[in-house]
């Protein structure tokens, strides 16, 4: 067996996809990697292989619970986390919240998201930090209203979320403390709902726990935490990522400004093009011997699916390193694939569409207030995004 390569292969800088992925797709589509923590793993780099690992029932997330799972962070998921389950247990938990995130239900929230986005733009003063003044409050407000979490507590749970996603930004003790604070906070909100139910998603989860016995207390807490963190983090990161990408691709930006009907397709292409993750995703463990990329993965071995690499696979996408807002090729895997396909994908898509459309229509001439190379990026986190994105407009 070949020696494991240290992963990430290089420091995740800005939104650059490591060129080594292209070499691996060509010559060694399944390679051995060693992340900062946990046991060595295989890494799938081709589109078809990534979809196989993420979607085939011969690969398990539940098997990671009792293993030293390969990961970029010090901590593993909390007990009862939906991401650590396989069907049918995973399906049972997913059904509890699926209705809140259907395309139909999310479309009913679009007008409110547009109202929030418009209000945020109205309060902008140039130069503005698009991260703090727009990208964060938009999805945070939406998920707070859905869950029933007080928006005024956002500074606290934003810190807890940063710690939850930390790779090196927080020390292990700081991570443990902040993750514990998040759990205590959500437990307090759950206790409030037990005293007096409300018309929100959190009350629905409490009822499913107390009245219907459809999930355990650990599962209830983990679900509430996960919805709060994941419900804003991806969109809050991708809004500035998308805007930065468009502002540094003037031809594509001009196309979008000319035809706002391209916004939904632009969101899909940007999801493909932008590498959100800064480390490895959640490993899947082979339940039996499985051939992947011409290599037999033995039962019990972990495999990591390289999403960023799959989304740049030249066997699937023509000129994959080019941003093409008219691209009509295969669906990206930016939201994952298979049973663990992102539950909140319809919500994220809607929010991203609203964000781009609002900025394009309400802020003519939107542009960076500093040279692109001077934009400061977050470090030590499992996700990539600018720490600040200074912008001005006409």
ZINOR-V739189 format. One line per field, one symbol per residue. psi: psi as a letter, one per 20 degrees, with the letter a starting at -180 (. if undefined). A space follows every 50 residues. Layout:
psi->???
//
This chain:
psi->pqqpqppqhrpopckpppihgggghghmhorpqorhqarqrqppiqghhg hghhipiipphhiigjrmpprirhqrqqpjphijqrqigghgghhhighi jqggghhiiggghhgggghghhjqpqqqohghighghfhggghghghkpp hijhggigghgghhjpgihqrhhhggghhhggggghhghghghhgoqrmr hghhhghhgghiliqrgghgghgggghgghihggghghghgggggghjmh ghghgghhniiigghhgghhhghpngqibqapqpppirppppkjqooqpi qqpponghghikoiihppmhjpooijpkaqqrkhjaqbhjpohjghgggg hggggggghhhimqkprqirqhiippqqqkqiqqqqhqnpqrr.
//
